[in-house]
Amino acid sequence: MKQELLDTKFMGEAITEARKASLAGEVPVGAVVVLGDEIIARAYNCKESDGDPTAHAEILAIREAARHVGAWRLSGATIYVTLEPCPMCAGAIVQARLDRLVYGAADPKTGAAGTIFDIPRDLRLNHWVNVTGGVMSEEAGALLEEFFANRL
């Protein structure tokens, strides 16, 4: 299957996770980690429900993926996330040695994968991540817009 089709397929799974977050009253961000053609981890934001400022979808998915493979290095894996990662999550993606990051909507306020910062591709770091942005960005962005519009 072409990479573009795979990216759309797995981003669809991340969007499913983001919908779960919204239903739980969380900011609708979802993530899945894929190794080969298998989803090895999935998560959504749980900051409010967990009372944990680090409970972002990416962090939770990376933790689950590391448990799945039995190691902290996730070489060969791709993380799909509906919103461009913040600096904390971008740093975790680098630390986990993920090969690829695919995100949906850009984050003009805290985006750290090319919008405000570019942590995954910063040549000063010891690992670089291939980044693809904008996959299903309209769908991912619409979830966020709807969530925040309903909170006013």
Secondary structure as GFF3:
##gff-version 3
##sequence-region A 1 152
A	DSSP	alpha_helix	3	23	.	.	.	ID=ss1
A	DSSP	beta_strand	30	35	.	.	.	ID=ss2
A	DSSP	beta_strand	38	44	.	.	.	ID=ss3
A	DSSP	alpha_helix	47	50	.	.	.	ID=ss4
A	DSSP	alpha_helix	57	69	.	.	.	ID=ss5
A	DSSP	beta_strand	77	83	.	.	.	ID=ss6
A	DSSP	alpha_helix	87	95	.	.	.	ID=ss7
A	DSSP	beta_strand	100	105	.	.	.	ID=ss8
A	DSSP	three_ten_helix	119	121	.	.	.	ID=ss9
A	DSSP	beta_strand	130	132	.	.	.	ID=ss10
A	DSSP	alpha_helix	137	149	.	.	.	ID=ss11
###
